[in-house]
C-alpha cells in the first residue's frame, strides 16, 4: 500500500505571533470552562478527582482545542459528538444545548455526560460547538456503579442513554429530560448540581467565543482555525520524519472476564510508520468481535486509544487537533471489541481498561520499530482503590454514590524517563487528581488505613516503570457496596526493549478476624463493616535493559524504598554500600558478569 501524504500549504501567509496569541485565547476558553466545572460540580469524582474535559470544535466538526483535558474524552470523540448533534438536529439555534452520552453516537461511554452548545455569530451562522464533558457518580445503571465490566449488554448495564437530546431551548431547560434523570439517578440532587456545572461551563465557553468573534471578527476566527490546522499538521509531519519507517504489531492482553476467551482479551495494533510521507497508520481491524461484557470500546474510545498510543510515543509533543491528527490514520471495523460497536453491546468501561491495552499495544509497536520512541505498557486502571462506593451514610441518613480515586496504574518506562507514579491510566494522561484521604473520610463513611508504594513492584529497565500502590480502606459504622473492573492481575504490564514486566495486581477483602476473600477482575461486592478492601495496583513496565540503568538512579530508588537492595543487586546489577551509596567497583564487576570479591 502506498501512503500518500501531501503537506498542506496555507493559501495565505500567516503571522506566527498573532496565530500563537489567538490560539492561547481559544485555549483560555476551555480553561475557563474547566475552572467552572471544577469549582461548581457536586460529585467528588468531578470536583476532587477532576474527571472532566472541555473542548472547542469548529462548525465543520473539527477539533480546535482541548487544553487541559483527558485525551480519551475528547481527542478522537469531540468531533464525532458534534457531528452526531448536527446529524440528529440539522436545525440548531442560539440558546440550544444538547445532553449527549450515547457511545453509539460518538460519545466515550454512558457515564460521561456531555453538554454540547452550538455557538452562533450575530447573523445566526453556526461557527463553533462547545463541549463540556464530566464523568458522573451515577448514570442510572442497574447497579450503583458507572463501570459494569460484566454487563452482557446495554440493557443489563441499565444506563440512561441520551443521543444528543435537546436539553435546553432558548437557554431554558427541558424539564422532561431533567425529571427523567432525577427519577432514575440514585443521587438526583448531586447529579442536578453536576448538570448545572456542565451547562454553566458550556455557556461560559459560548460567551467567551462570542466575545472573541465580536472583537476580532468571525471570519478572522474561522481563518485562524484553518491556519492553525495547517501549522500543526506541518509540525506533525516534521516530527514523524525523524522516526524510523517500518511496520510492527503490538499485542497487549486484558484479563479474562466471564464470557471472554480464557487467556484474556487481546488487543492487536498493527502500526505502519512512513517517515518520508509523514504519516502513521494504526490498524485495529485484526481483533475479535464484540463480546458480551462491558469492556467493548466505543467508536470514540477505540479511535482515541490508538491516537493516544501514537501521541505518547512521539519524540517531542505536538498539539493534538484536527490538523495534526490528519497525519494519523486509525482503521477500525464494525462489531469489533476494539472498533465500532453495534447496539446493544455494552461499552460501560470503554474509557479505561481495554482502551489502555490498545494504547499500550501501539506504544510497544512503535518501540519495536524505533528504539528512540514508544513506551512500555502502563499499569492497569480501575482496581478496587479506584472503585465506586455506595450505601447510606449513618451520619446523616443520606444515600451516597461516588468513585473514589485513591490509587491506580503506574506509568510505563520510556526511552528517556521513568514512569509517572500517579498515571491512573493511559487515556487520562496522568491528569486525575488522587483523592485526599482526609476529604474522602470527611465525605464518606470510610477510613483509608493504608496507601503506600509497593516495593519491587515496578517493571525494571534502563528507565523503569512506576511502582504499584497498596491501598487498604474500610467502611465505618455501616456496610457499603464496591464496584470495580480491574486488570493486570493475570496479565501485568509488559516491558519492552529488554525491560521487565511489572508485578501483577491483586485485590481481596480481609476481615478483622483474618478471613481473606480474593476478588476477581470485575466485581460488585458487599463490604461488611468488619472488612477492609485491600488493593495492590499494577505498576508500569520497564524500557530497556535494567542492567544499563544509571546506578545513581538505582541508589535513589533504594533510598526512597521503591526498590530493595537485593533487587538492585540481582536485577539492576548495582552494588550499594551500607549507607546506600553506589559501590562503583562492585557494580562494575556485577555488570561485567562476575561477582565482586
LINPEKA-V986360 format. One record per pair of residues at least 4 apart in sequence whose ideal C-beta (glycine too) atoms are under 7 Angstrom apart, sorted by the first residue. I is the first residue (numbers start at 1). J is the second residue. D is the distance in whole Angstrom. If there is no record, write none. Layout:
I;J;D
I;J;D
//
This chain:
3;274;4
3;277;5
3;279;5
3;281;7
4;277;7
5;277;4
5;278;5
5;279;4
5;327;7
7;234;6
7;237;6
7;278;7
8;230;5
8;233;5
10;14;6
10;227;6
10;230;5
14;19;5
14;227;5
15;19;6
16;20;6
17;21;6
18;22;6
19;23;6
19;224;7
19;227;6
19;228;6
19;231;7
20;24;6
21;25;7
22;26;7
22;224;5
23;27;6
23;228;6
24;28;6
25;212;6
26;56;6
26;64;6
26;65;5
27;31;6
27;65;5
27;67;4
28;32;6
29;33;7
29;56;6
29;205;5
29;208;4
29;209;6
30;34;6
30;54;4
30;55;6
30;56;6
30;65;6
30;66;7
30;67;5
30;68;7
30;69;7
31;35;6
31;67;6
31;68;6
32;36;7
32;204;6
32;208;6
33;37;7
33;54;4
33;132;6
33;201;4
33;202;7
33;204;6
33;205;5
34;38;6
34;54;5
34;68;6
35;39;6
36;40;6
36;197;7
36;200;5
36;201;4
36;204;5
37;41;6
37;46;6
37;52;5
37;132;7
37;134;6
37;197;5
37;198;7
37;201;5
38;47;6
38;50;6
40;197;4
40;200;6
41;46;4
41;47;5
41;134;6
41;193;7
41;194;5
41;197;4
42;47;7
42;190;5
42;193;3
42;194;6
43;47;7
43;136;7
43;137;4
43;190;6
43;194;5
43;402;6
44;48;4
44;49;7
44;402;5
44;443;6
45;49;5
45;51;5
45;135;6
45;137;6
45;402;6
45;403;4
46;51;6
46;52;5
46;134;5
46;135;7
46;194;6
48;433;7
48;435;6
48;439;6
49;405;4
49;432;5
49;433;5
49;435;6
50;431;7
50;432;6
50;433;5
51;134;7
51;135;4
51;432;6
52;133;6
52;134;4
52;135;7
53;66;6
53;69;3
53;70;5
53;73;4
53;74;5
53;133;5
54;69;6
54;131;7
54;132;5
54;201;6
54;205;7
55;63;6
55;65;7
55;66;4
55;69;6
55;74;4
55;78;4
55;131;4
56;64;5
56;65;5
56;128;6
56;130;6
56;205;7
57;61;6
57;62;7
57;63;6
57;64;6
57;78;5
57;79;6
57;82;4
57;128;7
57;129;4
57;131;6
58;62;5
58;64;6
58;128;6
58;225;5
59;126;5
59;127;5
59;128;6
61;79;5
61;82;5
61;83;4
62;79;6
62;229;7
62;322;4
63;78;5
63;79;5
63;321;5
63;322;5
64;225;6
64;321;6
65;321;7
66;74;4
66;75;6
66;78;6
69;73;6
69;74;5
70;427;7
70;428;5
70;429;7
70;431;6
71;75;4
71;304;6
71;308;5
71;427;6
71;429;5
72;108;6
72;301;6
72;304;5
72;305;7
72;308;7
72;351;5
72;355;6
72;427;3
72;428;6
73;77;7
73;108;6
73;112;7
73;133;5
74;78;4
74;131;6
74;133;7
75;304;5
75;307;6
75;308;7
75;320;5
76;300;6
76;303;4
76;304;3
76;307;5
77;81;6
77;106;6
77;107;7
77;108;6
77;300;3
77;304;6
78;82;6
78;131;5
79;83;6
79;322;7
80;84;6
80;106;3
80;299;7
80;300;5
81;85;7
81;100;6
81;106;4
81;107;6
81;114;6
81;116;6
81;131;7
82;86;7
82;116;7
82;129;4
83;87;6
83;106;7
84;88;6
84;105;4
84;106;5
84;163;7
84;164;5
85;89;6
85;98;5
85;100;7
85;116;5
85;129;7
85;164;4
86;90;6
86;92;7
88;163;6
88;164;5
89;164;7
89;166;7
92;96;5
92;118;4
92;126;6
94;120;5
94;124;6
95;168;7
95;169;6
95;170;4
95;171;5
96;118;6
96;166;6
96;168;6
96;169;6
97;115;6
97;117;5
97;167;5
97;168;4
97;199;6
97;202;6
98;116;4
98;164;5
98;165;6
98;166;6
98;167;6
99;113;7
99;115;6
99;162;5
99;165;5
99;167;4
99;177;6
100;107;6
100;114;5
100;116;6
100;162;6
100;163;7
100;164;4
101;107;5
101;110;5
101;112;6
101;113;5
101;114;6
101;161;7
101;162;5
102;107;5
102;161;5
102;162;6
102;163;4
103;107;5
103;108;7
103;109;5
103;110;6
103;298;4
103;347;4
103;350;6
104;343;5
105;163;4
105;164;6
106;299;7
106;300;6
107;112;6
107;114;6
107;298;7
107;300;6
108;112;5
108;298;6
108;300;5
108;301;5
108;350;6
108;351;5
109;298;6
109;347;5
109;348;6
109;350;4
109;351;6
110;139;5
110;157;7
110;159;4
110;161;6
110;348;7
111;135;5
111;136;5
111;139;5
111;146;4
112;133;5
112;135;5
113;134;6
113;136;5
113;198;7
114;131;6
114;132;7
114;133;4
115;132;5
115;198;4
115;199;6
115;202;4
116;129;6
116;131;6
116;164;7
117;129;7
117;130;4
117;202;4
117;203;7
117;205;7
117;206;5
118;126;5
118;129;5
119;127;6
119;128;4
119;129;7
119;130;6
119;206;5
119;209;5
119;210;7
120;124;5
120;125;6
120;126;6
120;127;6
121;125;5
121;127;5
121;213;6
121;218;4
127;213;7
127;218;6
127;221;7
127;222;7
128;209;6
130;202;5
130;205;4
130;206;5
132;198;5
132;201;4
132;202;4
134;194;6
134;198;6
135;146;7
136;146;6
136;191;7
136;194;7
137;187;6
137;190;6
137;401;5
137;402;5
137;403;7
138;144;6
138;146;7
138;185;5
138;186;5
138;187;6
138;191;7
138;401;4
139;146;6
139;159;5
139;160;7
139;185;7
140;158;6
140;159;5
140;160;4
140;184;4
140;185;5
141;145;6
141;146;6
141;148;6
141;157;6
141;158;5
141;159;5
142;156;6
142;157;7
142;158;3
143;148;6
143;483;6
143;524;5
144;186;6
144;388;7
144;390;4
144;401;5
144;481;6
144;483;7
145;388;4
145;483;3
145;524;6
146;388;6
146;403;7
147;348;6
147;349;5
147;382;6
147;388;7
147;483;6
147;484;7
147;485;5
148;157;5
148;294;5
148;346;7
148;348;4
149;257;6
149;293;6
149;294;5
149;295;6
149;349;5
149;485;3
149;521;7
149;522;3
150;257;6
150;258;6
150;293;6
150;294;7
150;522;5
151;156;5
151;157;4
151;293;7
151;294;4
151;346;4
151;348;5
152;156;5
152;292;4
153;157;7
153;292;7
153;344;4
153;345;6
153;346;5
154;343;7
154;344;4
154;346;5
155;344;6
157;294;6
157;346;5
157;348;5
160;180;7
160;181;7
160;184;5
165;177;6
166;174;6
167;173;7
167;174;5
167;177;5
168;172;6
168;173;6
168;174;7
169;174;7
173;178;5
174;178;7
175;179;6
176;180;7
177;181;7
178;182;6
179;183;6
180;184;6
181;185;5
181;191;6
182;188;4
182;192;7
185;191;5
186;399;6
186;401;5
187;191;6
187;399;6
187;400;7
187;401;5
188;192;6
189;193;7
190;194;7
191;195;6
192;196;7
193;197;6
194;198;6
195;199;6
196;200;6
197;201;6
198;202;6
199;203;6
200;204;6
201;205;7
202;206;6
203;207;6
204;208;6
205;209;6
206;210;6
207;211;6
208;212;7
209;213;6
210;214;6
211;215;6
212;216;6
212;221;6
213;218;4
213;221;6
216;220;5
216;221;6
218;222;7
219;223;6
220;224;6
221;225;7
222;226;7
223;227;6
224;228;6
225;229;6
226;230;7
227;231;6
228;232;6
228;323;7
229;233;6
229;321;7
229;322;5
229;323;3
230;234;7
230;323;6
231;235;6
231;323;7
232;236;6
232;318;7
232;319;5
232;321;6
232;323;4
232;324;4
233;237;7
233;323;4
233;324;6
233;326;5
233;327;6
234;238;6
235;239;7
235;318;5
235;324;7
236;240;6
236;278;7
236;318;5
236;324;4
236;327;4
237;241;6
237;278;3
237;327;6
239;314;5
239;315;7
239;316;6
239;318;6
240;273;7
240;275;6
240;278;5
240;279;7
240;280;6
240;327;6
241;275;5
241;278;6
242;315;6
243;273;6
243;275;6
243;315;7
243;370;5
243;373;6
244;273;7
244;275;7
244;369;6
244;370;4
245;273;5
245;274;6
245;275;5
245;276;7
246;273;6
246;369;4
247;271;7
247;272;5
248;271;6
248;365;4
248;368;4
248;369;5
249;268;6
249;269;7
249;270;5
249;365;6
250;269;5
250;271;7
250;361;4
250;362;6
250;364;4
250;365;3
251;266;6
251;267;7
251;268;5
251;361;6
252;267;5
252;357;4
252;360;5
252;361;5
252;377;6
252;494;7
253;263;7
253;264;4
253;265;7
253;266;5
253;357;7
253;491;4
254;264;5
254;265;4
254;267;7
254;295;7
254;353;6
254;354;5
254;357;5
254;487;6
254;491;7
255;264;5
255;487;5
255;488;7
255;489;6
255;490;4
255;491;6
255;521;5
256;260;5
256;261;7
256;262;6
256;263;7
256;264;5
256;490;7
257;293;5
257;295;7
257;521;6
257;522;6
259;291;6
259;292;5
259;293;6
260;265;5
260;291;5
260;293;6
261;265;7
264;490;6
264;491;6
265;291;7
265;295;7
265;337;6
265;354;6
267;287;7
267;338;5
267;354;6
267;357;4
267;358;5
267;361;5
268;286;5
268;287;5
268;361;7
269;282;6
269;284;6
269;306;7
269;309;7
269;358;6
269;361;4
269;362;5
269;365;6
270;283;4
270;286;7
271;280;7
271;282;6
271;362;6
271;365;4
271;366;6
271;369;7
272;281;4
273;280;5
273;369;6
274;279;5
278;327;6
279;327;5
279;329;7
280;310;6
280;327;7
280;328;5
281;329;5
281;331;7
282;306;4
282;310;7
282;328;7
282;330;5
282;331;7
282;362;6
283;331;4
284;302;6
284;306;6
284;330;7
284;331;6
284;332;6
284;338;5
284;339;6
284;358;7
285;331;6
285;332;7
285;333;5
285;336;7
287;336;5
287;337;6
287;338;5
287;339;7
288;337;5
289;335;5
289;336;6
289;337;7
290;296;5
290;335;5
290;336;7
290;337;5
290;341;5
290;342;7
290;345;4
291;296;6
291;337;6
293;346;7
294;346;4
294;348;4
294;349;5
295;349;5
295;353;5
295;354;5
295;485;7
296;337;5
296;341;5
296;345;5
296;346;6
296;347;5
296;350;7
297;301;5
297;302;4
297;305;7
297;337;7
297;338;5
297;347;6
297;350;5
297;354;6
297;355;6
298;302;7
298;341;6
298;347;4
298;350;5
299;303;6
299;340;5
300;304;6
301;305;6
301;350;4
301;351;6
301;355;5
302;306;7
302;332;6
302;338;5
302;339;5
302;358;7
303;307;6
303;330;5
303;332;7
304;308;6
304;427;7
305;309;7
305;355;4
305;358;4
305;359;5
305;427;6
306;310;7
306;330;4
306;358;6
306;362;6
307;311;6
307;325;7
307;328;6
307;330;7
308;312;6
308;359;5
308;426;6
308;427;6
309;313;6
309;358;7
309;359;4
309;360;7
309;361;7
309;362;3
309;363;5
310;314;7
310;328;5
310;362;6
311;320;6
312;359;7
312;363;6
312;375;6
313;362;7
313;363;5
313;366;4
313;373;5
313;374;5
313;375;6
314;318;6
314;373;7
315;372;6
315;373;6
318;324;5
319;324;6
320;324;6
320;325;6
321;325;7
322;326;7
332;336;7
332;339;4
332;340;5
333;339;5
333;340;7
334;339;6
334;340;5
334;342;6
335;342;5
336;340;7
337;354;7
338;354;6
338;358;5
341;345;4
341;347;6
349;353;5
349;485;5
350;355;6
351;355;6
351;427;6
352;356;6
352;381;4
352;382;5
352;425;5
352;427;6
353;380;7
353;381;6
353;382;6
353;485;6
353;487;5
354;358;7
355;359;7
355;427;5
356;360;6
356;378;6
356;380;7
356;381;6
356;425;5
356;426;5
356;427;6
357;361;6
358;362;7
359;363;6
359;426;4
359;427;6
360;364;6
360;377;4
360;378;6
360;426;6
361;365;6
362;366;6
363;367;6
363;374;5
363;375;4
364;368;7
364;374;7
364;377;7
364;494;7
364;496;5
365;369;7
366;370;7
366;373;5
366;374;4
367;371;7
367;373;7
367;374;3
367;375;7
367;496;5
367;497;6
371;415;7
371;497;6
372;415;5
373;415;7
374;496;7
375;412;5
375;414;5
375;543;7
376;412;4
376;413;5
376;459;6
376;461;7
376;465;6
376;493;7
376;494;7
376;495;5
376;496;5
376;499;5
376;540;6
376;541;3
376;542;6
376;543;5
377;412;6
377;493;4
377;494;4
377;540;7
377;541;4
378;409;6
378;411;6
378;412;4
378;423;6
378;425;7
378;426;5
378;493;6
378;540;5
379;409;3
379;410;4
379;423;7
379;466;7
379;468;7
379;488;6
379;493;5
379;502;6
379;537;6
379;538;4
379;539;5
379;540;5
380;409;5
380;486;7
380;487;4
380;488;3
380;505;6
380;538;4
381;386;7
381;408;5
381;409;5
381;424;6
381;425;3
381;487;7
382;386;5
382;408;7
382;484;6
382;485;5
382;486;6
383;408;6
383;484;6
383;486;4
383;505;6
383;507;6
383;535;5
383;537;5
384;482;6
384;484;5
384;486;7
384;507;5
384;519;7
384;533;5
384;535;4
385;406;4
385;407;4
385;408;7
385;471;4
385;535;4
385;537;6
386;403;7
386;405;5
386;406;7
386;407;7
386;408;5
387;403;7
387;404;7
387;482;5
387;483;6
387;484;3
388;401;7
388;402;7
388;403;5
388;483;5
389;402;6
389;404;6
389;444;6
389;446;7
389;480;5
389;481;7
389;482;6
390;400;6
390;401;4
390;480;6
390;481;5
391;400;6
391;478;6
391;479;7
391;480;4
391;481;6
392;397;7
392;399;5
392;478;7
393;397;7
393;398;5
393;400;5
393;445;5
394;445;6
394;477;5
394;478;5
395;445;6
400;444;6
402;444;7
404;435;6
404;440;6
405;432;6
405;434;6
405;435;5
406;434;6
406;435;6
406;448;6
406;451;6
406;471;5
406;473;7
407;434;7
407;451;6
407;469;4
407;471;5
407;535;7
407;537;5
408;424;4
408;425;6
408;537;6
409;423;6
409;424;6
409;425;6
409;537;6
409;538;5
410;419;5
410;421;6
410;423;6
410;465;6
410;466;3
410;467;6
410;468;6
410;538;7
410;539;4
410;540;4
411;419;3
411;420;3
411;421;7
411;423;4
411;430;7
411;465;7
411;466;5
411;540;5
412;419;5
412;465;5
412;493;7
412;540;4
412;541;5
413;418;6
413;419;5
413;459;6
413;461;4
413;463;4
413;464;5
413;465;5
413;499;6
413;540;6
413;541;6
413;542;5
413;543;3
414;463;6
414;543;6
415;543;6
416;463;7
417;463;6
418;463;5
418;464;5
418;466;7
419;423;7
419;464;7
419;465;4
419;466;4
419;540;4
420;430;5
420;466;6
421;466;5
422;430;6
422;434;6
423;430;5
423;466;7
424;428;5
424;430;7
424;432;5
428;432;5
435;439;7
435;440;5
436;440;7
437;441;6
437;448;5
437;451;7
438;442;6
439;443;6
440;444;6
440;446;6
440;448;6
441;446;6
441;447;6
441;448;6
445;475;6
445;476;5
445;477;6
445;478;5
446;473;6
446;474;7
446;475;6
446;476;6
447;473;6
447;474;6
447;476;5
448;473;5
449;472;5
449;473;6
449;474;7
449;532;6
450;470;6
450;471;6
450;472;4
451;469;7
451;471;5
452;469;7
452;470;5
453;467;5
453;469;6
453;561;6
453;562;6
454;467;5
454;468;4
454;469;6
454;470;5
454;503;7
454;536;6
455;561;6
455;562;6
455;563;7
455;564;6
456;563;6
456;564;5
456;567;5
457;467;5
457;468;4
457;502;6
457;503;4
457;539;5
458;464;5
458;465;5
458;466;6
458;467;4
458;502;6
458;539;5
458;542;7
458;562;7
459;464;6
459;465;4
459;493;6
459;495;5
459;499;6
459;500;5
459;501;5
459;502;4
459;539;6
459;540;6
459;541;4
459;542;4
460;464;6
460;499;7
460;500;4
460;542;5
460;546;4
460;571;5
460;572;6
461;465;7
461;495;6
461;499;3
461;500;6
461;542;2
461;543;5
461;544;5
461;546;5
461;549;7
462;543;6
462;544;3
462;545;6
462;546;7
462;548;5
462;549;5
463;543;5
463;544;6
464;542;5
464;549;7
465;493;6
465;502;5
465;539;5
465;540;3
465;541;5
465;542;5
466;539;6
466;540;5
467;539;5
467;562;5
468;502;7
468;503;6
468;505;7
468;536;6
468;537;5
468;538;6
468;539;4
469;537;5
470;536;5
471;535;5
472;532;5
472;533;7
472;534;5
473;532;7
473;533;6
474;531;6
474;532;4
474;533;7
475;479;6
475;480;5
475;527;6
475;529;5
477;529;7
478;529;6
479;526;6
479;527;6
479;528;5
479;529;6
480;527;6
481;524;7
481;526;6
482;525;5
482;527;5
482;533;6
483;524;4
484;523;7
485;521;7
485;522;4
486;505;6
486;507;6
486;521;5
487;521;7
488;492;5
488;493;6
488;504;6
488;505;4
488;538;3
489;504;5
489;505;5
489;506;6
489;521;6
492;501;5
492;502;5
492;503;6
492;504;4
492;505;7
492;538;6
493;501;6
493;502;4
493;538;6
493;539;7
493;540;5
493;541;4
494;501;5
494;541;5
495;499;3
495;500;5
495;501;5
495;541;4
495;542;4
495;543;7
496;541;7
496;543;6
497;543;6
497;544;5
498;544;6
498;545;4
499;541;6
499;542;3
499;543;5
499;544;6
499;546;7
500;542;5
500;546;6
501;541;6
502;538;6
502;539;4
502;540;6
502;541;6
503;539;6
504;538;7
505;536;6
505;537;6
505;538;4
506;536;4
507;519;4
507;534;7
507;535;5
507;536;7
508;516;5
508;517;6
508;518;5
508;519;6
508;534;5
509;517;4
509;519;7
509;527;7
509;531;5
509;533;6
510;516;5
510;531;7
510;532;5
510;534;6
511;515;4
511;530;5
511;531;5
512;530;5
519;523;5
519;525;7
527;531;5
527;533;6
542;546;6
544;548;6
546;571;5
546;572;5
547;572;6
547;573;4
547;591;6
549;553;6
549;554;6
549;572;5
551;555;6
551;574;5
551;582;4
551;587;5
552;556;7
552;582;6
553;557;6
554;558;7
554;563;7
554;568;5
554;572;5
554;574;4
555;559;6
555;574;7
555;576;6
555;580;6
555;581;7
555;582;5
556;560;6
557;562;5
557;563;4
558;563;5
558;564;7
558;565;6
558;568;5
558;576;6
558;580;6
559;580;5
563;567;5
563;568;6
564;568;7
565;569;7
565;576;6
566;570;6
567;571;5
568;572;5
568;574;5
568;576;6
569;574;7
569;575;6
569;590;7
573;587;7
573;590;4
573;591;5
574;582;7
574;587;5
575;583;4
575;586;3
575;587;5
575;590;6
575;596;6
576;580;5
576;581;7
576;582;6
576;583;6
577;581;5
577;583;5
582;587;6
583;587;6
584;588;6
585;589;7
585;596;7
586;590;6
586;596;4
587;591;6
588;592;6
589;594;6
589;595;7
589;596;4
590;595;7
590;596;7
//
